[in-house]
Amino acid sequence: MFRQHLQQLRQKLDEFDIDVALITDDDSVYYYSGYYDYLHMEFGRPTILLVPRDGESLLITPSIDLNMALENAQVDRIEAWNDGLGNEWREHIPAQLEHAARVAIEPQQMPPPVRAYIDTLVDAVSLADITPIVAEMRMVKSPAELQLARHAGMVANAMMQAGREAIAAGVAEYEVALATSQAGTLKSSELLARHYGDSEMSPSTHFLQIMASGEDIIKTHHRASNRVMRHGDPVFLCFCGMTNFHKFKLGFDRTFWIGNVRDKSEEKIYQIALDSQAAALSMLRPGVVAEEVHAAYAEVIQSAGYDYPFRCGRGTGFSFMEKPQLVSGDRTVLQPYMVLAVDGSVSTDRFRAQVGDSFILTEDGYEPITAHPKSIDDVIIPHE
């Protein structure tokens, strides 16, 4: 998969008359090389993938992670650098750019120290932006990526079911987070062993659980806390960060109630959220423009008297957010084998409802890859 991506990138470089691409975004480095989980710029340690139109691909990585690179990186050459020795990560870049008339970088993802150094080597007129090319390549998934997406969906489903089963009056939010993390890790481990024979990739789920209950339900990205849930509380569970199987990300969320719906106005708001997602899904198919999906979702919410709270959805893959975005202004024409998260949501001053799932676009529609009941009766958790 990774070598295929690398070869496709070279073809794009030739098509756009680019001599060398410098890839510095963590997820794009993984997409093209299979190398991941290094100590990157948070520790002051850049990793750089240089891909020439002709010649060897080069991965420059900290020597502290050289053994991981040798094991995982599917590139032609690896050069390691160490803190304080020589010119560190800069050592091997000048030779790669010496005869390049046109160099492409990721301006918005390139660490400032790397960008500052590149500016000393390459005139501004010789720099190009590789970001649109990379984004377009990553939109449509290969068969191997689609398998990862389906397996990520299985992990997400296991986490949602475990979260639902853990939600109860008298239970603290963090206890639900523990349950979802354990369920996701167990399912990931099972899938890795059965389908990938992969002892390198960690099955452990990570990312702080997005969860809100009771009066905190209006806090969209609230994290699981010590709050003890009560009978009648609404509860929001989101796995848009935690669904991360074999580096593949998805979107997935649900709203629940414990025992019953105390405030009956919440049922109406929840139904509008459901209807807004359904309207978006009625438009979700190849050939439709991305913003048209958002428009269908927004129309349902706005016609009910509310402002839509955020874009309808987004592309996912090895990043949490990829192209296209399902939002006004995105004129991307949807294509088969994109993976998209599609939400429905309504927010008020006292309550918010959200449902979201992920889908693979097929030749004539879509394939759901997350699944959990979402009718109002199905999301009321019996209180014992």
C-alpha positions as CSV (number, residue, x, y, z in Angstrom):
1,M,0.0,0.0,0.0
2,F,2.7,2.5,1.0
3,R,5.0,1.9,-1.9
4,Q,2.0,2.2,-4.2
5,H,1.2,5.6,-2.7
6,L,4.8,6.6,-3.1
7,Q,4.8,5.6,-6.8
8,Q,1.5,7.5,-7.4
9,L,3.1,10.6,-5.8
10,R,6.0,10.4,-8.2
11,Q,3.6,10.3,-11.1
12,K,1.9,13.4,-9.8
13,L,5.3,15.1,-9.4
14,D,6.0,14.4,-13.1
15,E,2.6,15.6,-14.1
16,F,3.0,18.9,-12.3
17,D,6.7,19.3,-13.2
18,I,7.9,19.2,-9.6
19,D,11.4,17.9,-9.0
20,V,11.3,17.1,-5.3
21,A,8.5,17.0,-2.6
22,L,9.2,17.5,1.1
23,I,6.6,15.8,3.2
24,T,6.5,16.9,6.8
25,D,2.9,16.3,8.0
26,D,2.9,13.3,10.3
27,D,-0.1,11.6,8.7
28,S,1.2,12.2,5.2
29,V,4.6,10.8,6.1
30,Y,2.8,7.7,7.3
31,Y,0.6,7.6,4.1
32,Y,3.6,7.5,1.9
33,S,6.1,5.5,4.0
34,G,4.3,3.5,6.7
35,Y,6.5,5.1,9.4
36,Y,4.7,6.3,12.5
37,D,4.8,7.1,16.2
38,Y,8.2,8.9,16.3
39,L,9.0,11.7,18.7
40,H,8.2,14.6,16.3
41,M,8.2,18.3,16.7
42,E,6.7,18.3,20.2
43,F,10.2,17.1,21.2
44,G,12.0,19.4,18.7
45,R,12.7,16.5,16.4
46,P,11.5,16.9,12.8
47,T,11.1,13.9,10.5
48,I,11.2,14.7,6.8
49,L,10.3,12.6,3.8
50,L,11.9,13.7,0.5
51,V,10.5,12.3,-2.6
52,P,12.2,13.2,-5.9
53,R,10.5,12.8,-9.3
54,D,13.4,10.6,-10.2
55,G,15.8,8.9,-7.8
56,E,15.6,7.5,-4.3
57,S,13.1,8.5,-1.6
58,L,14.7,9.6,1.6
59,L,13.4,9.5,5.1
60,I,15.3,11.8,7.6
61,T,14.5,10.8,11.2
62,P,16.0,11.1,14.7
63,S,18.5,8.4,15.5
64,I,16.5,7.7,18.7
65,D,13.9,6.1,16.4
66,L,16.1,4.7,13.7
67,N,15.3,1.1,14.6
68,M,11.6,1.8,14.2
69,A,12.2,3.4,10.8
70,L,14.3,0.5,9.6
71,E,11.5,-1.8,10.6
72,N,8.5,0.1,9.2
73,A,9.5,2.7,6.6
74,Q,9.0,1.5,3.0
75,V,11.4,4.0,1.5
76,D,14.6,3.7,-0.5
77,R,17.0,5.3,2.0
78,I,17.0,6.4,5.6
79,E,19.3,8.9,7.2
80,A,19.3,9.4,11.0
81,W,20.4,12.5,12.9
82,N,21.3,13.1,16.5
83,D,20.7,16.0,18.9
84,G,23.6,18.5,18.7
85,L,25.7,16.5,16.2
86,G,26.8,18.2,13.0
87,N,24.0,19.9,11.2
88,E,21.4,17.6,12.7
89,W,18.4,17.0,10.4
90,R,19.6,19.7,8.0
91,E,22.7,17.5,7.0
92,H,21.2,15.7,4.1
93,I,18.7,18.2,2.6
94,P,21.0,20.4,0.5
95,A,22.2,17.6,-1.7
96,Q,18.6,16.5,-2.4
97,L,17.6,20.0,-3.5
98,E,20.8,21.1,-5.2
99,H,19.7,20.5,-8.8
100,A,15.9,20.9,-8.2
101,A,14.3,23.7,-10.2
102,R,10.9,23.3,-8.5
103,V,10.5,22.1,-4.9
104,A,7.1,21.4,-3.4
105,I,6.3,21.7,0.4
106,E,3.3,21.6,2.7
107,P,3.3,25.2,3.9
108,Q,0.6,24.8,6.5
109,Q,2.0,21.6,8.0
110,M,5.7,22.3,7.8
111,P,7.3,23.0,11.2
112,P,8.5,26.6,11.3
113,P,12.2,25.7,11.9
114,V,12.2,23.4,8.8
115,R,10.4,26.1,6.7
116,A,13.0,28.7,7.8
117,Y,15.8,26.4,6.8
118,I,14.2,25.5,3.4
119,D,13.8,29.3,2.7
120,T,17.6,29.6,2.9
121,L,18.1,26.9,0.3
122,V,15.2,27.5,-2.2
123,D,14.1,30.8,-3.7
124,A,10.4,31.6,-3.2
125,V,9.7,31.4,-6.9
126,S,11.0,27.9,-7.0
127,L,8.6,26.7,-4.2
128,A,5.3,25.0,-4.9
129,D,2.5,23.8,-2.6
130,I,2.2,20.0,-2.6
131,T,-0.8,20.1,-0.2
132,P,-3.6,20.1,-2.8
133,I,-2.0,17.2,-4.6
134,V,-1.6,15.2,-1.4
135,A,-5.1,16.0,-0.3
136,E,-6.6,14.8,-3.6
137,M,-4.6,11.6,-3.6
138,R,-5.8,10.8,-0.1
139,M,-9.5,11.4,-0.7
140,V,-10.2,8.2,-2.6
141,K,-9.1,5.1,-0.7
142,S,-7.4,2.0,-2.0
143,P,-8.8,-1.5,-1.3
144,A,-6.3,-1.9,1.6
145,E,-7.5,1.4,3.1
146,L,-11.1,0.4,2.7
147,Q,-10.4,-2.8,4.7
148,L,-8.9,-0.6,7.4
149,A,-12.0,1.6,7.4
150,R,-14.3,-1.4,7.8
151,H,-12.2,-2.7,10.7
152,A,-12.1,0.7,12.3
153,G,-15.9,0.6,12.1
154,M,-15.9,-2.7,14.0
155,V,-13.7,-1.1,16.7
156,A,-16.0,1.9,16.9
157,N,-19.1,-0.3,17.2
158,A,-17.5,-2.3,20.0
159,M,-16.7,1.0,21.9
160,M,-20.1,2.4,21.4
161,Q,-21.8,-0.8,22.7
162,A,-19.5,-1.0,25.7
163,G,-20.2,2.7,26.4
164,R,-23.9,2.2,26.2
165,E,-23.7,-0.8,28.6
166,A,-21.6,1.2,31.1
167,I,-23.9,4.2,31.2
168,A,-26.2,4.1,34.3
169,A,-27.3,6.3,37.2
170,G,-24.7,6.4,39.9
171,V,-21.8,5.7,37.5
172,A,-19.1,8.3,36.9
173,E,-18.3,9.4,33.4
174,Y,-14.7,8.3,33.6
175,E,-16.0,4.7,34.2
176,V,-17.7,4.8,30.9
177,A,-14.5,6.0,29.3
178,L,-12.6,3.0,30.8
179,A,-15.1,0.6,29.4
180,T,-15.0,2.0,25.9
181,S,-11.2,2.0,25.9
182,Q,-11.0,-1.6,27.0
183,A,-13.6,-2.7,24.4
184,G,-11.9,-0.9,21.6
185,T,-8.5,-2.3,22.6
186,L,-9.8,-5.8,22.8
187,K,-11.5,-5.6,19.3
188,S,-8.4,-4.0,17.8
189,S,-6.2,-6.7,19.2
190,E,-8.5,-9.4,17.8
191,L,-8.6,-7.8,14.3
192,L,-4.8,-7.2,14.2
193,A,-4.1,-10.8,15.1
194,R,-6.7,-12.2,12.7
195,H,-6.1,-10.1,9.6
196,Y,-2.7,-8.4,9.9
197,G,-0.3,-10.6,11.9
198,D,0.9,-7.2,13.1
199,S,2.8,-7.2,16.4
200,E,4.2,-3.7,15.7
201,M,0.9,-1.8,15.6
202,S,-0.5,-1.1,19.1
203,P,-4.1,-2.1,19.6
204,S,-4.5,0.3,22.4
205,T,-7.2,3.0,22.0
206,H,-6.1,6.4,23.0
207,F,-7.4,10.0,23.0
208,L,-9.4,11.4,25.9
209,Q,-13.0,10.2,25.7
210,I,-15.4,12.9,24.4
211,M,-18.4,12.6,26.7
212,A,-20.9,14.9,28.4
213,S,-23.9,14.2,30.6
214,G,-26.6,16.1,32.4
215,E,-26.2,19.9,32.3
216,D,-22.8,19.5,30.6
217,I,-24.5,18.0,27.5
218,I,-24.2,21.4,25.8
219,K,-20.4,21.2,25.9
220,T,-19.6,19.6,22.6
221,H,-16.1,18.4,23.3
222,H,-16.3,17.9,27.0
223,R,-14.1,15.1,28.3
224,A,-15.2,12.3,30.6
225,S,-15.0,13.6,34.1
226,N,-15.7,12.6,37.7
227,R,-19.4,13.6,37.3
228,V,-21.8,11.0,38.5
229,M,-24.7,10.4,36.1
230,R,-28.3,10.5,37.3
231,H,-31.6,9.1,36.2
232,G,-33.1,11.1,33.4
233,D,-29.7,12.6,32.3
234,P,-28.9,12.9,28.6
235,V,-25.5,11.5,27.8
236,F,-23.4,12.2,24.7
237,L,-20.7,9.8,23.5
238,C,-18.3,10.6,20.7
239,F,-15.6,8.4,19.2
240,C,-14.2,10.8,16.5
241,G,-10.8,10.8,18.2
242,M,-10.7,7.3,19.7
243,T,-11.7,5.4,16.6
244,N,-8.1,5.0,15.3
245,F,-7.5,1.5,14.1
246,H,-4.2,0.8,12.4
247,K,-3.9,4.6,12.1
248,F,-7.3,4.9,10.3
249,K,-9.8,7.3,11.8
250,L,-13.6,7.6,11.6
251,G,-16.4,9.7,13.0
252,F,-19.1,8.1,15.3
253,D,-21.3,9.5,18.0
254,R,-24.7,9.1,19.8
255,T,-26.9,10.8,22.3
256,F,-28.5,8.6,25.0
257,W,-30.8,9.1,28.0
258,I,-30.8,7.2,31.3
259,G,-34.2,5.8,32.2
260,N,-36.4,8.4,30.5
261,V,-36.4,11.8,28.9
262,R,-37.0,14.3,31.8
263,D,-37.6,17.3,29.5
264,K,-39.9,16.2,26.6
265,S,-38.7,19.1,24.5
266,E,-35.4,17.2,24.1
267,E,-37.2,14.5,22.2
268,K,-38.3,17.0,19.5
269,I,-34.7,18.4,19.2
270,Y,-33.3,15.0,19.0
271,Q,-35.7,14.1,16.2
272,I,-34.6,17.1,14.2
273,A,-31.0,16.0,14.6
274,L,-32.0,12.5,13.3
275,D,-33.9,14.1,10.4
276,S,-30.9,16.4,9.5
277,Q,-28.6,13.4,9.2
278,A,-31.2,11.5,7.2
279,A,-31.5,14.5,4.8
280,A,-27.7,14.5,4.3
281,L,-27.7,10.8,3.7
282,S,-30.4,11.2,1.0
283,M,-27.9,13.2,-0.9
284,L,-24.8,11.1,-0.2
285,R,-23.7,9.4,-3.4
286,P,-21.0,9.9,-6.1
287,G,-21.5,12.8,-8.5
288,V,-23.1,15.0,-5.8
289,V,-21.1,18.2,-4.8
290,A,-19.9,18.1,-1.2
291,E,-21.7,21.3,-0.2
292,E,-25.0,20.0,-1.4
293,V,-24.9,17.3,1.3
294,H,-24.4,20.0,3.9
295,A,-27.2,22.1,2.4
296,A,-29.7,19.3,2.8
297,Y,-28.6,18.9,6.5
298,A,-28.7,22.6,7.2
299,E,-32.1,23.1,5.6
300,V,-33.7,20.7,8.1
301,I,-32.2,22.4,11.1
302,Q,-32.8,25.9,9.9
303,S,-36.4,25.3,8.8
304,A,-37.1,24.1,12.4
305,G,-35.9,27.4,13.7
306,Y,-32.3,26.6,14.7
307,D,-28.9,27.5,13.4
308,Y,-26.8,24.5,12.2
309,P,-24.1,24.0,14.8
310,F,-21.2,22.9,12.5
311,R,-20.5,21.4,9.1
312,C,-22.4,18.3,8.2
313,G,-19.3,16.1,7.9
314,R,-15.8,15.5,6.6
315,G,-13.5,13.1,4.9
316,T,-11.5,10.8,7.2
317,G,-8.6,8.4,6.7
318,F,-5.2,8.5,8.3
319,S,-6.0,12.0,9.5
320,F,-9.0,13.0,11.6
321,M,-10.1,15.4,8.9
322,E,-9.4,15.0,5.2
323,K,-10.9,16.4,2.0
324,P,-13.6,16.9,1.2
325,Q,-15.5,18.7,3.9
326,L,-19.3,18.6,3.7
327,V,-19.8,22.3,4.2
328,S,-20.8,25.4,2.2
329,G,-18.1,26.4,-0.2
330,D,-16.6,22.9,-0.8
331,R,-17.3,22.2,-4.5
332,T,-15.6,18.8,-4.5
333,V,-17.6,16.2,-6.5
334,L,-18.0,13.1,-4.4
335,Q,-16.4,10.0,-5.8
336,P,-16.7,6.2,-5.1
337,Y,-14.4,5.0,-2.3
338,M,-14.2,8.2,-0.3
339,V,-14.7,7.7,3.4
340,L,-17.0,10.3,5.0
341,A,-18.3,11.1,8.5
342,V,-21.8,12.5,8.3
343,D,-23.5,14.1,11.3
344,G,-26.9,15.4,12.4
345,S,-27.1,17.8,15.2
346,V,-29.1,20.6,16.9
347,S,-27.8,22.9,19.7
348,T,-29.8,25.0,22.1
349,D,-28.9,26.9,25.3
350,R,-29.9,24.0,27.5
351,F,-29.6,20.9,25.3
352,R,-27.8,19.5,22.3
353,A,-28.4,16.3,20.3
354,Q,-26.0,14.7,17.9
355,V,-25.8,11.5,15.9
356,G,-23.0,10.7,13.5
357,D,-21.7,7.8,11.5
358,S,-19.1,7.0,8.9
359,F,-19.7,5.7,5.4
360,I,-17.8,4.4,2.4
361,L,-19.1,5.8,-0.9
362,T,-19.9,3.0,-3.4
363,E,-20.5,3.2,-7.1
364,D,-24.1,4.2,-6.6
365,G,-24.6,5.1,-3.0
366,Y,-22.9,4.4,0.3
367,E,-22.0,1.6,2.7
368,P,-22.4,2.3,6.5
369,I,-19.3,1.2,8.5
370,T,-20.5,2.3,11.9
371,A,-23.8,1.1,13.3
372,H,-25.7,1.6,16.5
373,P,-29.5,2.1,17.0
374,K,-30.6,5.7,17.0
375,S,-34.4,6.0,17.2
376,I,-35.6,7.8,20.3
377,D,-36.8,4.6,21.8
378,D,-33.5,2.8,21.1
379,V,-31.3,5.5,22.8
380,I,-33.2,5.5,26.1
381,I,-31.2,3.2,28.4
382,P,-33.5,1.3,30.8
383,H,-32.8,2.3,34.4
384,E,-32.7,-0.7,36.8
